[in-house]
Amino acid sequence: MLIRRARKSDLEAVLKIENSSFEAERFTRSQLLYLMTKARGLFLVLELEAKIAAYLSVLTHKKRHSLRIYSIAVDPAHRGMKLGQLLIEKTIAYATELQLPAISLEVSTRNSSAIALYTQNGFNTVEILKDYYGKGENALKMIKKL
Ligand SMILES: CC(C)(COP(=O)(O)OP(=O)(O)OC[C@H]1O[C@@H](n2cnc3c(N)ncnc32)[C@H](O)[C@@H]1OP(=O)(O)O)[C@@H](O)C(=O)NCCC(=O)NCCS
């Protein structure tokens, strides 16, 4: 297993994971490319036997007051193998390295697996964001203080 920064050539594999992981609110190819190559933050891919099995996009705020988990997804064939957990641990290590005081994220109230993953890693709900993903699709804003 290898966790490394994404390269442009990973785009198709990342897009495949994106499309099999999210229904609405998916990133397009060009949005993913922007996140991988231009955004301020970190875009990691996790390789299993030389194939990309998961990705993580985190953004750093200009004023560096927090780190935001922008997206995380594991290929459906490789879920439940602690790969998501590993990527959250990488995120915490990265925020600690940058001496950032907190990590934030938004997650759909319907996404019980992701909420369990974040709760287990010390994230707390600080706000309910009504209609965040469209009408009737609420989100939780969660924060982990470091
Ligand atoms: C959420 C996601 C990233 C978890 O990745 P994963 O590699 O399957 O999860 P892990 O094996 O690392 O599990 C870690 C913890 O997550 C939670 N979890 C993962 N899958 C779960 C499930 N099906 N039901 C409930 N909790 C689950 C559990 O707390 C688990 O800890 P445990 O095994 O000690 O119970 C993955 O399900 C995914 O890619 N989902 C689609 C994309 C998505 O929703 N991303 C989050 C957007 S905010």
The ligand as a MOL file (V3000), in Angstrom:
LIG
                    3D

  0  0  0     0  0            999 V3000
M  V30 BEGIN CTAB
M  V30 COUNTS 48 50 0 0 0
M  V30 BEGIN ATOM
M  V30 1 C -17.0400 7.0170 4.3580 0
M  V30 2 C -15.9150 6.1940 3.7200 0
M  V30 3 C -14.8310 7.1370 3.2330 0
M  V30 4 C -15.3520 5.2560 4.8060 0
M  V30 5 O -14.2180 4.5860 4.2560 0
M  V30 6 P -13.8750 3.0540 4.6190 0
M  V30 7 O -12.4810 2.8120 4.1890 0
M  V30 8 O -14.9260 2.1580 4.0640 0
M  V30 9 O -14.0180 3.0680 6.1950 0
M  V30 10 P -13.0460 2.3340 7.2500 0
M  V30 11 O -12.9370 0.8900 6.8940 0
M  V30 12 O -11.7750 3.1010 7.3610 0
M  V30 13 O -13.8870 2.4660 8.5730 0
M  V30 14 C -13.5460 3.3850 9.5910 0
M  V30 15 C -14.7840 3.7240 10.3930 0
M  V30 16 O -15.7710 4.3370 9.5510 0
M  V30 17 C -17.0750 3.9420 9.9730 0
M  V30 18 N -17.7050 3.1510 8.9200 0
M  V30 19 C -17.1510 2.7620 7.7440 0
M  V30 20 N -18.0420 2.0540 7.0150 0
M  V30 21 C -19.1870 2.0160 7.7300 0
M  V30 22 C -20.4830 1.4520 7.5080 0
M  V30 23 N -20.7750 0.8070 6.3780 0
M  V30 24 N -21.4280 1.6370 8.4640 0
M  V30 25 C -21.1570 2.3120 9.5910 0
M  V30 26 N -19.9370 2.8560 9.8710 0
M  V30 27 C -18.9870 2.7140 8.9550 0
M  V30 28 C -16.8860 3.1120 11.2160 0
M  V30 29 O -16.8670 3.9820 12.3270 0
M  V30 30 C -15.5060 2.5290 10.9750 0
M  V30 31 O -14.8490 2.1400 12.1430 0
M  V30 32 P -15.0140 0.6290 12.6880 0
M  V30 33 O -14.5700 -0.2590 11.5690 0
M  V30 34 O -14.1060 0.5840 13.8660 0
M  V30 35 O -16.4580 0.4560 13.0120 0
M  V30 36 C -16.4610 5.3010 2.5570 0
M  V30 37 O -17.6150 4.6130 3.0040 0
M  V30 38 C -16.8140 6.0630 1.2910 0
M  V30 39 O -15.9610 6.2810 0.4110 0
M  V30 40 N -18.0960 6.4820 1.1570 0
M  V30 41 C -18.5590 7.1930 -0.0510 0
M  V30 42 C -17.9920 8.5790 -0.1290 0
M  V30 43 C -18.3520 9.4020 1.0870 0
M  V30 44 O -19.4710 9.3510 1.5850 0
M  V30 45 N -17.3900 10.1930 1.5620 0
M  V30 46 C -17.5770 11.0840 2.6870 0
M  V30 47 C -18.1090 12.4040 2.2350 0
M  V30 48 S -18.2940 13.5390 3.5740 0
M  V30 END ATOM
M  V30 BEGIN BOND
M  V30 1 1 1 2
M  V30 2 1 2 3
M  V30 3 1 2 4
M  V30 4 1 2 36
M  V30 5 1 4 5
M  V30 6 1 5 6
M  V30 7 2 6 7
M  V30 8 1 6 8
M  V30 9 1 6 9
M  V30 10 1 9 10
M  V30 11 2 10 11
M  V30 12 1 10 12
M  V30 13 1 10 13
M  V30 14 1 13 14
M  V30 15 1 14 15
M  V30 16 1 15 16
M  V30 17 1 15 30
M  V30 18 1 16 17
M  V30 19 1 17 18
M  V30 20 1 17 28
M  V30 21 1 18 19
M  V30 22 1 18 27
M  V30 23 2 19 20
M  V30 24 1 20 21
M  V30 25 1 21 22
M  V30 26 2 21 27
M  V30 27 1 22 23
M  V30 28 2 22 24
M  V30 29 1 24 25
M  V30 30 2 25 26
M  V30 31 1 26 27
M  V30 32 1 28 29
M  V30 33 1 28 30
M  V30 34 1 30 31
M  V30 35 1 31 32
M  V30 36 2 32 33
M  V30 37 1 32 34
M  V30 38 1 32 35
M  V30 39 1 36 37
M  V30 40 1 36 38
M  V30 41 2 38 39
M  V30 42 1 38 40
M  V30 43 1 40 41
M  V30 44 1 41 42
M  V30 45 1 42 43
M  V30 46 2 43 44
M  V30 47 1 43 45
M  V30 48 1 45 46
M  V30 49 1 46 47
M  V30 50 1 47 48
M  V30 END BOND
M  V30 END CTAB
M  END
